[in-house]
Amino acid sequence: MTLITPRSSIRRTADEIRWRLLLHSLATISTASAALGFSDLLSLCLCSGLAGSVQVPLAHPADPASRHADKVTIFLAGETVRLDPQIIAPGTLIHVDGWIALSPTVLASQRFHWTIA
């Protein structure tokens, strides 16, 4: 038995598939952008020498939706970072390659480390 589908139904199905793929792609881009925004804010906190805690959104800060996004509290103490909620596995090592000014005209590279507790 051969099933014959009207052409308009095939076109509608193809359009629905394209639409679903587009929505999936947009969701993936949005998730990637949120992760990038959070990691940017985390690295700013780490590299600033901040001690104590700060709350940052799980969203890209340039996205207006970040105002209403879930928040993560980052606790910084020396080379230890604690997150609430725990969104990065404990024991994860984060490092940043940076520059230290030894004098007004001399820079030296240095690797900075933090461990997620």
C-alpha positions in Angstrom: 0.0 0.0 0.0 1.4 3.4 -1.0 0.5 6.4 1.1 0.2 9.6 -1.0 0.4 12.8 0.9 -0.9 16.0 -0.7 1.9 18.4 -1.7 0.6 21.2 0.6 0.9 18.8 3.5 4.5 18.0 2.7 5.3 21.7 2.4 3.6 22.4 5.7 5.6 19.6 7.3 8.9 20.9 5.9 8.0 24.4 7.1 7.3 23.0 10.6 10.6 21.1 10.7 12.5 24.3 9.6 10.7 26.3 12.2 11.5 23.8 15.0 15.2 23.7 13.9 15.2 27.5 14.0 13.7 27.6 17.5 16.2 25.0 18.6 19.1 27.0 17.1 17.9 30.2 18.8 17.6 28.4 22.1 21.2 27.0 21.7 22.5 30.5 20.8 20.7 32.0 23.8 22.1 29.3 26.1 25.7 29.8 24.8 25.3 33.6 25.1 24.1 33.2 28.7 27.1 30.9 29.5 29.5 33.3 27.9 28.1 36.3 29.8 28.3 34.4 33.1 31.9 33.3 32.5 32.8 36.9 31.6 31.3 38.2 34.9 33.0 35.4 36.8 36.4 36.2 35.3 35.9 39.9 36.1 35.2 39.0 39.7 38.3 36.8 39.9 40.7 39.1 38.2 39.5 42.2 40.1 40.8 40.8 43.4 37.4 41.0 44.9 36.9 39.2 48.2 33.5 38.4 49.7 30.4 37.6 47.7 28.6 39.0 44.7 25.4 37.9 42.8 25.5 37.6 39.1 22.8 36.6 36.6 22.9 33.3 34.7 22.5 35.4 31.5 24.5 37.7 29.4 24.5 41.1 31.2 23.7 42.9 27.9 20.5 40.9 27.6 17.6 42.8 29.1 16.3 39.4 30.3 19.3 39.2 32.6 17.4 41.4 35.1 15.0 38.6 35.7 17.3 35.6 35.2 18.3 33.2 37.9 21.2 34.4 40.0 24.3 32.7 41.2 26.1 34.0 44.3 29.9 33.8 44.0 31.8 33.6 47.2 35.5 34.5 46.8 38.2 33.8 49.4 41.8 33.8 48.2 42.1 31.1 45.6 38.9 29.4 46.5 35.5 30.1 44.8 32.2 28.8 46.0 29.0 29.1 44.0 25.4 29.0 45.2 23.8 27.2 43.5 26.7 24.8 42.7 26.7 25.1 38.9 30.3 24.2 38.4 31.6 20.9 39.8 33.6 21.1 43.0 37.3 20.6 42.4 37.3 22.4 39.0 40.4 24.4 38.5 40.1 27.8 36.8 43.1 29.7 35.6 43.7 33.0 33.9 46.9 34.0 32.2 47.5 37.6 33.0 50.1 40.4 33.4 51.6 41.8 36.5 53.2 45.3 36.4 56.6 45.0 38.0 57.3 48.7 37.3 55.7 51.4 35.1 57.6 50.0 32.1 57.9 46.3 32.9 55.2 43.6 32.7 55.5 40.0 33.6 53.1 37.2 32.6 51.6 35.2 35.5 49.1 32.4 35.7 46.4 32.8 38.4 44.5 29.8 39.8 41.2 29.4 41.6 39.5 26.2 42.7 35.8 25.7 42.9 34.9 24.4 46.4 
